[in-house]
Amino acid sequence: MVKRLSVVLNQNVTKLGKVGDLVDVAPGYARNYLIPQGLGVLATAGVLKEVEIKKEKERQRLLGLKQDALAQKASLDSIKKFTIGKQVGEGNAIFGTVTAQDIVELIQSTAKVEVDRRGITLPEINETGSYKVQLKLHPEVIAEIDIEVSAL
C-alpha cells in the first residue's frame, strides 16, 4: 500500500502549498479531495516538466516588470527637481495640501512616466519648500524624487 502520493497543486491550498508546488499527501486526501476538486494532479514526468516551463515563463515576466521599473527610475532620476505651484497664504502656508494624485499628474506631465498613486509615500506638505517623495515602482525598485512647492 502506498504511504504518500506526490501531487502538483493547480491552486493555492491553505496549509499545504501554492500553485505549482510539489507536495506529498495521503492517498485518500489526493484521491478524494485534491484531484476531484481540481486543486491538484498526480505528479508525472510530463506534469513536472509543464510546471517548470510555467515557472520559467513567470520568472521571465517578473524580470521584465523589474526592468521596466528600473527604466522608469532612470528617467525620473534624470529630472533633478519637480516643481508644483499652490496658492499661498501667510507665513508660506499653502491652501490645502499636496496629494499623491497631484504628484502623479506632475510626473505624467513632466516625465511622461506612468506611476501608481498607491505607491507614493510623501511627507505632510503644508507650506512651500523642498520635499523628498518616495515612489514604489516595483517591490524591489524605489525611486526618490525632489518636489519643490512654490507659490502660484
Short mmCIF file of the C-alpha atoms (twelve columns), coordinates in Angstrom:
data_MODEL
# 
_entry.id   MODEL 
# 
loop_
_atom_site.group_PDB 
_atom_site.id 
_atom_site.type_symbol 
_atom_site.label_atom_id 
_atom_site.label_alt_id 
_atom_site.label_comp_id 
_atom_site.label_asym_id 
_atom_site.label_seq_id 
_atom_site.Cartn_x 
_atom_site.Cartn_y 
_atom_site.Cartn_z 
_atom_site.pdbx_PDB_model_num 
ATOM 1   C CA . MET A 1   0.000   0.000  0.000   1 
ATOM 2   C CA . VAL A 2   1.235   3.479  -0.934  1 
ATOM 3   C CA . LYS A 3   2.019   5.674  2.064   1 
ATOM 4   C CA . ARG A 4   2.182   9.062  0.269   1 
ATOM 5   C CA . LEU A 5   1.361   10.386 -3.196  1 
ATOM 6   C CA . SER A 6   3.135   13.237 -4.951  1 
ATOM 7   C CA . VAL A 7   0.706   15.860 -6.212  1 
ATOM 8   C CA . VAL A 8   1.310   19.101 -8.128  1 
ATOM 9   C CA . LEU A 9   -1.065  21.842 -6.967  1 
ATOM 10  C CA . ASN A 10  -3.183  23.696 -9.530  1 
ATOM 11  C CA . GLN A 11  -4.415  26.269 -6.975  1 
ATOM 12  C CA . ASN A 12  -3.252  27.627 -3.646  1 
ATOM 13  C CA . VAL A 13  -4.332  25.310 -0.820  1 
ATOM 14  C CA . THR A 14  -4.260  26.667 2.720   1 
ATOM 15  C CA . LYS A 15  -1.669  24.989 4.939   1 
ATOM 16  C CA . LEU A 16  -0.481  22.823 2.040   1 
ATOM 17  C CA . GLY A 17  1.159   24.912 -0.670  1 
ATOM 18  C CA . LYS A 18  0.926   27.311 -3.580  1 
ATOM 19  C CA . VAL A 19  0.294   26.865 -7.280  1 
ATOM 20  C CA . GLY A 20  2.939   24.650 -8.883  1 
ATOM 21  C CA . ASP A 21  4.246   23.209 -5.609  1 
ATOM 22  C CA . LEU A 22  5.048   19.504 -5.464  1 
ATOM 23  C CA . VAL A 23  3.593   18.137 -2.219  1 
ATOM 24  C CA . ASP A 24  3.375   14.675 -0.705  1 
ATOM 25  C CA . VAL A 25  -0.079  13.898 0.674   1 
ATOM 26  C CA . ALA A 26  -2.013  10.891 1.910   1 
ATOM 27  C CA . PRO A 27  -3.546  8.820  -0.914  1 
ATOM 28  C CA . GLY A 28  -7.095  9.365  0.367   1 
ATOM 29  C CA . TYR A 29  -6.655  13.150 0.563   1 
ATOM 30  C CA . ALA A 30  -5.390  13.227 -3.013  1 
ATOM 31  C CA . ARG A 31  -7.922  10.760 -4.393  1 
ATOM 32  C CA . ASN A 32  -10.994 12.075 -2.545  1 
ATOM 33  C CA . TYR A 33  -10.383 15.822 -2.305  1 
ATOM 34  C CA . LEU A 34  -7.487  17.376 -4.235  1 
ATOM 35  C CA . ILE A 35  -7.907  15.670 -7.589  1 
ATOM 36  C CA . PRO A 36  -11.764 15.715 -7.810  1 
ATOM 37  C CA . GLN A 37  -11.878 19.388 -6.779  1 
ATOM 38  C CA . GLY A 38  -9.286  20.263 -9.431  1 
ATOM 39  C CA . LEU A 39  -6.847  21.529 -6.796  1 
ATOM 40  C CA . GLY A 40  -4.063  19.185 -7.880  1 
ATOM 41  C CA . VAL A 41  -2.931  16.478 -10.290 1 
ATOM 42  C CA . LEU A 42  -0.763  13.433 -9.775  1 
ATOM 43  C CA . ALA A 43  2.895   14.220 -10.357 1 
ATOM 44  C CA . THR A 44  4.202   12.626 -13.526 1 
ATOM 45  C CA . ALA A 45  7.250   13.483 -15.589 1 
ATOM 46  C CA . GLY A 46  5.139   15.425 -18.111 1 
ATOM 47  C CA . VAL A 47  3.311   17.402 -15.438 1 
ATOM 48  C CA . LEU A 48  6.573   18.281 -13.685 1 
ATOM 49  C CA . LYS A 49  8.038   19.489 -16.987 1 
ATOM 50  C CA . GLU A 50  4.972   21.700 -17.601 1 
ATOM 51  C CA . VAL A 51  5.306   23.177 -14.115 1 
ATOM 52  C CA . GLU A 52  8.967   24.031 -14.742 1 
ATOM 53  C CA . ILE A 53  8.081   25.707 -18.056 1 
ATOM 54  C CA . LYS A 54  5.336   27.780 -16.373 1 
ATOM 55  C CA . LYS A 55  7.677   28.810 -13.553 1 
ATOM 56  C CA . GLU A 56  10.328  29.912 -16.052 1 
ATOM 57  C CA . LYS A 57  7.771   31.974 -18.020 1 
ATOM 58  C CA . GLU A 58  6.581   33.624 -14.806 1 
ATOM 59  C CA . ARG A 59  10.170  34.365 -13.778 1 
ATOM 60  C CA . GLN A 60  10.827  35.976 -17.170 1 
ATOM 61  C CA . ARG A 61  7.642   38.064 -16.871 1 
ATOM 62  C CA . LEU A 62  8.628   39.300 -13.397 1 
ATOM 63  C CA . LEU A 63  12.137  40.086 -14.630 1 
ATOM 64  C CA . GLY A 64  10.636  42.163 -17.465 1 
ATOM 65  C CA . LEU A 65  8.489   44.098 -14.979 1 
ATOM 66  C CA . LYS A 66  11.562  44.836 -12.874 1 
ATOM 67  C CA . GLN A 67  13.495  46.034 -15.943 1 
ATOM 68  C CA . ASP A 68  10.599  48.387 -16.821 1 
ATOM 69  C CA . ALA A 69  10.640  49.760 -13.274 1 
ATOM 70  C CA . LEU A 70  14.403  50.344 -13.448 1 
ATOM 71  C CA . ALA A 71  13.939  52.228 -16.735 1 
ATOM 72  C CA . GLN A 72  11.233  54.389 -15.122 1 
ATOM 73  C CA . LYS A 73  13.536  55.103 -12.187 1 
ATOM 74  C CA . ALA A 74  16.326  56.170 -14.544 1 
ATOM 75  C CA . SER A 75  14.019  58.570 -16.389 1 
ATOM 76  C CA . LEU A 76  12.805  60.034 -13.077 1 
ATOM 77  C CA . ASP A 77  16.383  60.423 -11.822 1 
ATOM 78  C CA . SER A 78  17.306  62.377 -14.965 1 
ATOM 79  C CA . ILE A 79  14.936  65.148 -13.869 1 
ATOM 80  C CA . LYS A 80  16.549  66.838 -10.882 1 
ATOM 81  C CA . LYS A 81  13.539  68.577 -9.354  1 
ATOM 82  C CA . PHE A 82  9.801   68.647 -9.953  1 
ATOM 83  C CA . THR A 83  8.003   71.923 -9.230  1 
ATOM 84  C CA . ILE A 84  4.371   72.238 -8.218  1 
ATOM 85  C CA . GLY A 85  2.553   75.543 -7.706  1 
ATOM 86  C CA . LYS A 86  -0.004  76.115 -4.962  1 
ATOM 87  C CA . GLN A 87  -1.838  79.145 -3.592  1 
ATOM 88  C CA . VAL A 88  -0.022  80.565 -0.581  1 
ATOM 89  C CA . GLY A 89  -1.332  82.389 2.481   1 
ATOM 90  C CA . GLU A 90  0.503   83.945 5.416   1 
ATOM 91  C CA . GLY A 91  3.829   82.501 6.513   1 
ATOM 92  C CA . ASN A 92  4.345   80.431 3.346   1 
ATOM 93  C CA . ALA A 93  1.423   78.179 4.323   1 
ATOM 94  C CA . ILE A 94  -0.333  76.666 1.327   1 
ATOM 95  C CA . PHE A 95  -4.075  76.316 0.941   1 
ATOM 96  C CA . GLY A 96  -4.939  72.632 1.090   1 
ATOM 97  C CA . THR A 97  -2.152  70.108 0.739   1 
ATOM 98  C CA . VAL A 98  -0.181  68.296 -1.937  1 
ATOM 99  C CA . THR A 99  -1.715  64.867 -2.543  1 
ATOM 100 C CA . ALA A 100 -0.451  61.714 -4.200  1 
ATOM 101 C CA . GLN A 101 -2.734  62.423 -7.155  1 
ATOM 102 C CA . ASP A 102 -1.062  65.832 -7.601  1 
ATOM 103 C CA . ILE A 103 2.321   64.079 -7.695  1 
ATOM 104 C CA . VAL A 104 1.067   61.532 -10.276 1 
ATOM 105 C CA . GLU A 105 -0.241  64.287 -12.557 1 
ATOM 106 C CA . LEU A 106 3.016   66.252 -12.166 1 
ATOM 107 C CA . ILE A 107 5.154   63.224 -13.084 1 
ATOM 108 C CA . GLN A 108 2.949   62.309 -16.051 1 
ATOM 109 C CA . SER A 109 3.035   65.831 -17.458 1 
ATOM 110 C CA . THR A 110 6.778   66.345 -16.881 1 
ATOM 111 C CA . ALA A 111 8.452   62.945 -17.311 1 
ATOM 112 C CA . LYS A 112 5.759   61.069 -19.290 1 
ATOM 113 C CA . VAL A 113 6.026   58.151 -16.813 1 
ATOM 114 C CA . GLU A 114 3.003   56.204 -15.545 1 
ATOM 115 C CA . VAL A 115 3.066   55.905 -11.736 1 
ATOM 116 C CA . ASP A 116 0.529   54.297 -9.421  1 
ATOM 117 C CA . ARG A 117 -0.624  56.757 -6.746  1 
ATOM 118 C CA . ARG A 118 -0.858  53.966 -4.160  1 
ATOM 119 C CA . GLY A 119 2.910   53.503 -4.359  1 
ATOM 120 C CA . ILE A 120 3.669   57.115 -3.402  1 
ATOM 121 C CA . THR A 121 4.921   57.947 0.087   1 
ATOM 122 C CA . LEU A 122 5.030   61.653 0.744   1 
ATOM 123 C CA . PRO A 123 5.517   63.727 3.884   1 
ATOM 124 C CA . GLU A 124 2.852   66.098 5.137   1 
ATOM 125 C CA . ILE A 125 3.186   69.176 2.959   1 
ATOM 126 C CA . ASN A 126 1.592   72.290 4.451   1 
ATOM 127 C CA . GLU A 127 3.967   75.043 3.339   1 
ATOM 128 C CA . THR A 128 6.272   75.954 0.493   1 
ATOM 129 C CA . GLY A 129 9.710   74.391 0.288   1 
ATOM 130 C CA . SER A 130 11.555  71.272 -0.868  1 
ATOM 131 C CA . TYR A 131 10.382  67.763 -0.011  1 
ATOM 132 C CA . LYS A 132 11.545  64.231 -0.809  1 
ATOM 133 C CA . VAL A 133 8.913   61.829 -2.145  1 
ATOM 134 C CA . GLN A 134 9.352   58.060 -2.481  1 
ATOM 135 C CA . LEU A 135 7.802   56.162 -5.386  1 
ATOM 136 C CA . LYS A 136 7.467   52.387 -5.182  1 
ATOM 137 C CA . LEU A 137 7.717   51.366 -8.820  1 
ATOM 138 C CA . HIS A 138 8.263   47.661 -8.093  1 
ATOM 139 C CA . PRO A 139 8.645   45.628 -4.886  1 
ATOM 140 C CA . GLU A 140 12.426  45.840 -5.362  1 
ATOM 141 C CA . VAL A 141 12.686  49.283 -7.034  1 
ATOM 142 C CA . ILE A 142 12.059  52.505 -5.112  1 
ATOM 143 C CA . ALA A 143 12.733  55.906 -6.659  1 
ATOM 144 C CA . GLU A 144 13.158  59.096 -4.670  1 
ATOM 145 C CA . ILE A 145 12.356  62.450 -6.253  1 
ATOM 146 C CA . ASP A 146 12.584  66.060 -5.071  1 
ATOM 147 C CA . ILE A 147 9.424   68.159 -5.096  1 
ATOM 148 C CA . GLU A 148 9.602   71.936 -4.877  1 
ATOM 149 C CA . VAL A 149 6.340   73.509 -3.681  1 
ATOM 150 C CA . SER A 150 6.172   77.157 -4.714  1 
ATOM 151 C CA . ALA A 151 3.633   79.964 -4.794  1 
ATOM 152 C CA . LEU A 152 1.472   80.468 -7.865  1 
# 
